Amino acid sequence: MALQTIAILDFGAQYVQLIARRVRENQAHSLIFAPDVSAAKLRESGIVGIILSGGPSSTYDANAPRPDPAIFDLGVPILGICYGMQVACECLGGRVSPARVREYGRTRLETISPDPILAHVPHATTVWMSHGDFVESVGPDFVALAKTPTCPLGVVKHKSRPVYGVQFHPEVTHTPEGGQILRNFLYEICKCKGTWNAGNIIDDAIAAVRARVPNDAAVICGLSGGVDSSVTAALLHRALGGRLTCIFVDNGLLRMHERQRVEAIFRGHFKMDLHVVDAAERFLSRLAGVSEPQEKRIRIGHEFIEVFKEEATRIPNAHFLAQGTLYPDVIESGHSHSGKTANIKLHHNVGGLPKELGFQLVEPLRDLFKDEVRILGEVLGLPEEIVWRHPFPGPGLAVRIIGEVTHERCDLLRRADQVIIEELIAAGWYRKVAQAFGVLLPVSSVGVMGDGRTYAGQNAIAVRFVESTDFMTADWVHIEHSLLARISTRITNEVAGINRVVYDITSKPPATIEWE
C-alpha cells in the first residue's frame, strides 16, 4: 500500500512539530513543507491531505507567507489552523482584519452546524486560542460550523471544496477535543487508512540502508549509549551485521557504569563489533583549569573529533558514518522539506567528522520523532533502560559541574547522580519526568556531621527535575517531598564531600534545562 502522507505547510508556527506529531500519533504519515511549496511538488509527494499551520504574521502584511493558490485545486482536503485558516479564507474570497478583542488562552466553542469535522465532539467544549486577527468575512462560499463568544467563525467549511478552517489550536493539550477533531480530519475527511506505524517501518529502513551501502563497504556508528545512537546501531546491525562497527569513547565525563552498560548490551547481548576507546585522561587534561562553559564544549568537541578520527582509521573499508539524526534535527538544521535556513546542528558525537574523513552519511531515523524512535527501540529488542533513558548532554558531566572539571569532582557528581536516579526509579517517577540530574556547585557550605563542623572540601548539589514534551519549554516538577528527602539523606550520608542538597524550581524560560 502506498504511503499516505499529510503535508503540513509551516507558516512559522511554534507548534508546527507538534502538529506533525499529532498526525503521526494517529497512524498517518506527515511531512513539513515550506509555506509556498508548489502544488506540483505536493502532488509528486503523494499527499492525501494538507494542514496549513498557524504563524505570527498577519495575512494583510506585505511580506506575509502565502500558499501556492493551486493547492486549493488539488482536490485533497485542507485544514487551516489559526493563521492557516485566515490565509485559506483570504485566498478563497474572505477578508481578514485585526481582532477587536484578542483571544489568548482557553475559551468556549459552541457547535452551530453538525459536520464530520466535529463528529463525536460535544456541542460545547473548551479550545485554546492565540490570535490577534480574525476572519471578518468568509464571503458566500464558506459556512460557519462553530463559534466562540468573541469569534463567530470558530470553525468554517467551504461549500464546494474540501477546505476547513479552525481559529483555535487543536494540536495542543489545552484543547481537550483537539485530538478528536484532528482524527476526524484524517479519517473522515482525508480517508486515511491508519497504516503509518513506527514499528512497521523497520523493514523499509533496512532495505534503504542496504540499498545505500555497497556490499564491500563498512559503516561506523558513534555510539553514546543514548536512545538515538542506540536505536541507530541496533537497526544498522540488523541490516548489515558484521559490516557495522560501533565506536564508544569513554571521555571520563559519563554517568555511573555507562561504559560497562554499553559493553554488556551491544558487545555482550547484540554481539556487535564494538570499539571502546579509553580517553578519559585526554579529555580531563584538556579541561584542566577551564571553567567557562562554552570553552569546555569547544575543547570536548575538538578532542572527540581527534579521538574518533584516530580510531576510525583502524577500521578497514569504512566509508559510511551513521548518525542518529531525527526529524526535528532535520527541520531545525535547515535541511527539511520546508527549505528554511538555520544554523546547522553539529551532533556532539560526530560533529565535523563526515567532512573531515570523507564519509558518506547514513541517517536511518531522519524521518522520525523521538517517541517513534523509542517504539523502534522496543521492537528491535533494546532494553527499557536504554529506550526510555533521559537525555544526557553531549559534553557529559562537564556542563553539570560548575567550574573546573577534575577526576574528583566528576566522581562526586557521578555518585550523587546515581542516587538521584535510583530513588526516582524506586518511587515510580522516572517515566513521569522528562529529565532528571544533579549539578555540582562550586559552593562550600557549613555543615554538621556527627559532633563536628564541616566546611573545607564540602560541596553542594542542586537536584533538577523537569517535565516537558518538546524540550523547547519545560517546567520544574512538583515532586513528592518525601522523595526529595530520601535523595537528600542518601547523598549527604553516602557521598563524602557533599553536605548540602538543594532543589531547582526554575522553569524554561527563563532558565535553560541544563545549568551550563
N, C-alpha and C positions, 0 to 999 in steps of 0.2 A: 504494500500500500504506500502510495506517495506521501511524503511528509507534509502534513497540513501546517502551514505557518501563519501566524498572526503578525502583521507588520505593525510596529509601534513607531510613529513619527515623533521625534523628540524636538519639541519647541522650547527646550531649556528648562524642563520641569525638574524640580528637586526630587520628584517621586518616579522618574521615568524607569529606573531599575526596579522599583517596587511594582510597577505595572507589569513589567516583563516577568517578574517572579510570580505574581498572582495568576497570570495566564498559564505559566508552566505548572503551577500547583494544581491547576485544573486539567492537567494532562494534554495541554495544547502547546505546540512549539511556538516560541516568539523570538523575534529579532528586532533590534532597534536600528532605525534608519534616520538619515538627515531629514529635516522638515520639508526640504524641497526635492526629495528623491523623485525621479521621474516615474510616471505611471508605467512606462515600458520596463523599467528596472523591477518594479514591484510585480508586474505580470510575469517576468522571467523567473522571479523567485518563487512562483507557485503559491502566492498568498491566497488565503480564503477569507481574510478579514483585515481591517485596518483600524487601529486605535490612534487618535490624534491626542497627544498628551497636553497637559497644562503647560504654563510657562509664564514668565514675569512680564512679557510685553503686553502692549495694548494693540489691538488689530489696526487701529487708526494711526499708529506711529508710522513714520516714513520708512523705517528700516525693520518693521515688524516681520518676523518669519512667516511665510505663507506656503501652503502646499501647492503642488502642481495641480491646476484645475482639472486636468484629465483624470485624476484619481477617482473623481466622482462619476466618471463614465465607465469605470472598470466593471461595474456590476456586482462588486463584492460589498458586503456590509461594512459600514463605517460607524465608529463610535467616537464622538468628540467629548473630551473631558475638560471642563473649565475653559481655558483658553482654546482648547481644541474644539469645543462646542461653538465658541464665539466665532472662530475663523471659518468653521464649516458653514455656519449660518450666513455669515457675511459673503462667502463665496457663492452661496446659493440664493442671494437676494435679500438677506436680512440686514439689520443695522445694529451696530454695537456702540454703546455710549458709556461714559463714566457713570458708575453707580451712585445714586443719591444717598444710599446707605451701604457702606462697605460691609460685606458679610465675612466674618472670620470666626471660625470655631463651629460649635455644634448648633444646628437649627433643625426645625421640624419640616419634614417633607410629607406632603399630602397628595395622594393619587387623585387625578381628575378623570382620567380615561384609562380603562384597563388595556394592557398591551403585553405581548410576550416578553418585552424587555423588563417588565415589572412583575412577571409571574412569580407567585409564592412570596411576594414582598407585602408586608402589612399595609393596609390603607394609609396609615400614618406611621412614620418611622423617623429616626434621627439620622442626619447626614452631616458631613464635615465640609464646611465652605471655606474658601480662601480666595476671594476675588474682589477687585476694585472696579471692574467693568461688568456690564451685563448686556444681554441681548435685548435691546429695546423693542425691536420689531423683527419678526421672522418672515414677514410677507405672507402671501397667500398659500405657499406650498408646504408650510410646516403646521403641525398641530401640537398643542401643549398636552403633555401626559401627566405632569405633576408640578406642584408649586410649593414654595415656602412662604412664610409670612411677608417677606420683602422681595421675593423673586417669583413673579407669576410664571416664568418659563424655567422651572427647575429641571424638567425633563421634556425634550421635544423629539418629534419624529417627522421626517419628510413624507409627504403624501404619496409620492410615486417612486422615490429612490430608497434603498435600504440604508438610510442615513439617520443616525440617532445622536442626541446630544444630552449630556448631563452637566449641570452647572457646578455640581459638587464633586468630591473625590471619592469614588467607590473603592479605590485601591488601598485606602488607609484603614487601620483597625477602628478609627473613631467613627466610621460609617458601618454600623453593625450588619446591615443588609447589603453592604457593598459587594461582598463575595458572591451573593446570590444574583445580583444584577450583572456582574461580570460573567457568571456561569450562564445566565440567560442569553447574554450576547453571544457567547461562544457556542453554546449548544442549540439554542432555539433559533437564533438569527443566522449565525455562520455555519451551523450544521456540522460542527467539529465532531470527530469520532472518538476523541479521547485516547489516541494511540501514542501520544508522547509520554514516555516513561523513562526516567533516567536509568533505571535498572535494565531496560531493554536496549540501550544504545551501546552496550559493551561490544557486541559483535560488529557493529558498524565501525566503532572506533578501532578495533583490532584490524579490521580489513583496511581502514585508511592508513594505519601505521605500516602494515605490511606492503601496501602499495607505494608508500613514500620511501621506505628504507630498502635499498637493494640487498640481495641475499648475502653479498660479501662484505657488508658494512656493519659496524658495531655502533651502538648508541650508549652515550654516557648520561647518567642521571645524577644530578646533585641532590643527594638525599639528606634532608634535615631532620626527619622524624616527625614533621608536621603533617597535617592531613593532606594538603595539596601534593607535596612531593611524594608522600607515601602511596597515595592512590595512583599517581602517575607511574611510579615504579612498579606497582602491582599490575597495572594494566599493560605496561610495556613488557613485563616479564611473561605475561600470558601470551602476548603477541609474538615476542622474539626469542623467548627462552634464554639460552646462553649467550646470545649476542647483545644482551644488556649488561652493562657494568655500572654499579652504583658507587659513588664516592661520598663518604661521610667524613666530614672534617671535624675533629674534636678540637675546638678552639679554646677550651678551658673556661668557656662562658656559658656552659649548658646547664640545664636543670639536673637535679639529682638522678643518677643512674640512667641518664639519657643514652649514653653510648652503649651500655650493656643492653638496654631495651631494644635499641635498633639492631644490634648484632643478633640478639636472640630471635627477633621476629623475621628479619629479612635474610640473614645468613642461616639461622637455625631452622626456622619454620618453612620459609619460602625457598630455601636453597639457592639464593641469588648470589651472583658474583659481587661481593661487597668489599670495597677497599676502604679501610678505616685509616685515616691519617691522624697521627697524634701530633698536633701542632700547638698544644696549649702554651708551651714556653715561648714560641714565636709570637703569638698574639699578645700574651701578657707583657712581654718585653717591649713590644711596640706601644703598649698603653701606659708604660711606666711614666709617672709624673703628669699624665694628661687628665684634666678634669672637665674640659669644655665638651659638651655632648656632641656637637657636630664634628669636632676633631676626632672624637672616639669613633664615630661612624665612618669617617673617611679612612682612618687607619685600618679599621677592621675590614672594610670593603676592599681596600688595596691588598692587604695581606691575604685575604681569602682568594682573590684572583691569582696571586702568585703561587699559593699552595695548590690550588686546583689545577693550574697550568702544569705544574711540575708533575702532579700525579697523572694527569691526562696523557702526558707523553709516554707513559708506561703501558698504555692500553692500545694494542695493535688495531689498525683499521677503524679507529674511532673517528667518524666523520659527522656524526649527528649528536646534538645535545638536547636532552629532554628537559622541558620546563613545565612546572605546574601552573601555567598561566590560566586564569579563569576569565569568564566573560566580563565581569566588572573591571578587571585589569585591562582588557582589550578596549572597553569603552573609554575608560579614563586615560588611557595612554595615547589616544588619538588614532588607534588602528581599527576602530569599529566601523560598522556599515554606515554610521552617520557621517563619517569622514571629518569629524570635528578635530581641531588641533588642540593639543595639550602637551604638557611635559610628559615625556615617555618615562614610565616606571622602570627602574632597574631593580630586578629582583635581587635581594641581598646575596643569594647563594650562587648566582651565575652572572651577576652584573658585568657586562662588557665582554664576557667570555666568547660568545658566538663570533663576534667581530675579530677579536684578538687571535683566536685559534683557527679561524676559517671554518667553524662548524655550521652545519645547517640545523635549523631548529625543528624540533618535534614537540607540538603542544596539543596533546590529545584531549585536554579538558577546556580548551579555549572557548567553547560554546556553552559552558555550564556555569551555574551559580553554586555557591558553597553548599547549600542544602542538597543539591543534586549530586555533588561530588561525594558527600557523606553517604548517600544512598549507594553510589557505585562502590565505595569502600566496603560497605557491608556485604554487597553482592560478591565482591572479589575476595572476601574472606579475611579482611583486615580486622584485628581485634578492636573491641569497643574503645579501649583506652587510646588508640590511635585515631579512630574515626571521629570521636567526639571530644578530642582534647582541645583545650583552649588555645587561642593564638599565642605565639611566642615571638618577640621581636627578632629581626634578623641579627642585630648586634648582640643579642642574648642578654645576659645579666649585666653587661657593661652599661646599658642605659637604665638599669634598675638599681645601680649603685651610684648614688650621687657623690661626685668627687672622684678621687683616684681609684683605679681598679687594681687590686692586688690579689694574690692567691688567698690570703687570709680573709679578705672582705668577700670574695666570691664564695668561699666555703661557709662563712656566716650566713649569707643570704640564701645559699642553696639549702642549708639545713632548716632555716626558718620557713622558706617557701614550701619545703616538703611537708612541714607540719600543717601549714595553711591548707594545702591540697588534701592531705589525709583527712583532716577534720571536715572539710567541705564535702568530701565523698561520703564519709561516715554518716553525716547528717542528712544526706539525700539532696544536697543543694547544688552539686556540681553541674548537672544538666540544666538547672534553673538559672545559672549565672553565665553570662557571655564570656567574661574574662575575670580571672582571679589571680592575684600575685602579691608578693611583698616587695617593698622598696627599702633599701638600706640607706639610712640618713646619716649625714656627717655631723651627728649631734651627740655629744657626750652628756649623759643625763645622770643626775644624782639618784642613787637608789639605796635600798637597804636589803641585804641578803644575810640571813642568819642574824648575828649580832653586830655585823659590820656595815660600814658605809661603802658604797661602790660609786665610782666615778670614772677614774682613768681607765681607758681601754673599753669602756662601755658604749654601746650604740643603741639607737632607736630604730624600730622597724615600723613602717607605715603599711597597713593592710589595705588593699584596694579591690573591691568587688564592683563590677559594673554590669548593667543589663542593657542590651542593645540588639537591634535586628540587622542593622547595616553598618555599624561602627562609625558612621558619619556623625551621629549624635549618640550620647549614652547618658544614663543616669546611674547614680550610686545605688546600691542595693540596700533596701531596708531589711537587713539580715537579722536573724534572731539574736538577741543579746546574749543568750546562753551559749551560742556557738562562738561568738566573739570572745566570750570569757574563757572558753576552753582553749581557743587558739592562743590567747594572751598568756594563760597559765603555762601551757606546754612550751611556748617559745622561751619565756623567761626562765623556766625550770630546766629545759633541756639544751638550750643553745647558749653556752657560756660566752659572754661578751655582749649579750643583749639584755638590757634591764628595763626597757620600756616599749610598749606596743600602742600605736595609735591607729585610728580608722579614718580613711579619707572619704569625706562626704561631699565631694565636689563633682558636679556634672560636667559633661562635654556638650557644648561650650559652657562656661568659659575655659575650663581646663582641657587638656588632652587626656586620653586614656592612660598612656604611659607618662611617666614623670619627666623623661628626657627624650 
